[in-house]
Amino acid sequence: VQAVPPDVKGEEGKEEVEDMDGDDNAPTVAAFAILFILSFLYSTFVTVVKVQQ
């Protein structure tokens, strides 16, 4: 009985990963990319402002 739950979780985990690789993961990746770009632009902006000052 103890050996069954890990196997079931493993199978469900693989299925969830496969689903996330599809349409479900696209918004997450897009949001992460947008946040990364915004943070990069913000850090660049702060650096430029400091240099000008």
Phi and psi restraints in degrees (value plus and minus 20) as a CYANA .aco file:
   2 GLN   PHI     -89.4   -49.4
   2 GLN   PSI     -48.3    -8.3
   3 ALA   PHI     -99.7   -59.7
   3 ALA   PSI     -38.6     1.4
   4 VAL   PHI     -94.6   -54.6
   4 VAL   PSI     -66.6   -26.6
   5 PRO   PHI     -76.1   -36.1
   5 PRO   PSI     -64.5   -24.5
   6 PRO   PHI     -79.2   -39.2
   6 PRO   PSI     -60.2   -20.2
   7 ASP   PHI     -83.8   -43.8
   7 ASP   PSI     -64.0   -24.0
   8 VAL   PHI     -84.6   -44.6
   8 VAL   PSI     -63.2   -23.2
   9 LYS   PHI     -83.8   -43.8
   9 LYS   PSI     -59.3   -19.3
  10 GLY   PHI     -81.4   -41.4
  10 GLY   PSI     -64.8   -24.8
  11 GLU   PHI     -85.4   -45.4
  11 GLU   PSI     -63.1   -23.1
  12 GLU   PHI     -85.4   -45.4
  12 GLU   PSI     -58.0   -18.0
  13 GLY   PHI     -82.2   -42.2
  13 GLY   PSI     -63.3   -23.3
  14 LYS   PHI     -82.6   -42.6
  14 LYS   PSI     -62.5   -22.5
  15 GLU   PHI     -84.6   -44.6
  15 GLU   PSI     -61.0   -21.0
  16 GLU   PHI     -85.4   -45.4
  16 GLU   PSI     -59.4   -19.4
  17 VAL   PHI     -84.1   -44.1
  17 VAL   PSI     -62.0   -22.0
  18 GLU   PHI     -82.5   -42.5
  18 GLU   PSI     -61.2   -21.2
  19 ASP   PHI     -86.5   -46.5
  19 ASP   PSI     -59.2   -19.2
  20 MET   PHI     -87.8   -47.8
  20 MET   PSI     -49.8    -9.8
  21 ASP   PHI     -86.7   -46.7
  21 ASP   PSI     -37.4     2.6
  22 GLY   PHI    -109.4   -69.4
  22 GLY   PSI    -151.9  -111.9
  23 ASP   PHI     -92.6   -52.6
  23 ASP   PSI     -49.5    -9.5
  24 ASP   PHI     -86.8   -46.8
  24 ASP   PSI     -50.2   -10.2
  25 ASN   PHI    -107.9   -67.9
  25 ASN   PSI     -37.4     2.6
  26 ALA   PHI     -80.0   -40.0
  26 ALA   PSI     -69.9   -29.9
  27 PRO   PHI     -80.3   -40.3
  27 PRO   PSI     -57.3   -17.3
  28 THR   PHI     -85.2   -45.2
  28 THR   PSI     -65.5   -25.5
  29 VAL   PHI     -84.4   -44.4
  29 VAL   PSI     -61.1   -21.1
  30 ALA   PHI     -83.4   -43.4
  30 ALA   PSI     -64.9   -24.9
  31 ALA   PHI     -83.7   -43.7
  31 ALA   PSI     -62.7   -22.7
  32 PHE   PHI     -83.0   -43.0
  32 PHE   PSI     -61.5   -21.5
  33 ALA   PHI     -84.5   -44.5
  33 ALA   PSI     -62.3   -22.3
  34 ILE   PHI     -83.4   -43.4
  34 ILE   PSI     -64.5   -24.5
  35 LEU   PHI     -83.3   -43.3
  35 LEU   PSI     -59.7   -19.7
  36 PHE   PHI     -83.8   -43.8
  36 PHE   PSI     -64.4   -24.4
  37 ILE   PHI     -85.1   -45.1
  37 ILE   PSI     -63.5   -23.5
  38 LEU   PHI     -83.2   -43.2
  38 LEU   PSI     -61.7   -21.7
  39 SER   PHI     -85.4   -45.4
  39 SER   PSI     -57.6   -17.6
  40 PHE   PHI     -85.6   -45.6
  40 PHE   PSI     -65.4   -25.4
  41 LEU   PHI     -84.0   -44.0
  41 LEU   PSI     -58.7   -18.7
  42 TYR   PHI     -84.7   -44.7
  42 TYR   PSI     -64.4   -24.4
  43 SER   PHI     -84.5   -44.5
  43 SER   PSI     -58.3   -18.3
  44 THR   PHI     -84.3   -44.3
  44 THR   PSI     -63.0   -23.0
  45 PHE   PHI     -81.5   -41.5
  45 PHE   PSI     -65.1   -25.1
  46 VAL   PHI     -82.0   -42.0
  46 VAL   PSI     -61.4   -21.4
  47 THR   PHI     -82.6   -42.6
  47 THR   PSI     -63.8   -23.8
  48 VAL   PHI     -82.9   -42.9
  48 VAL   PSI     -62.9   -22.9
  49 VAL   PHI     -83.0   -43.0
  49 VAL   PSI     -62.3   -22.3
  50 LYS   PHI     -84.0   -44.0
  50 LYS   PSI     -60.0   -20.0
  51 VAL   PHI     -85.5   -45.5
  51 VAL   PSI     -60.8   -20.8
  52 GLN   PHI     -87.1   -47.1
  52 GLN   PSI     -56.1   -16.1
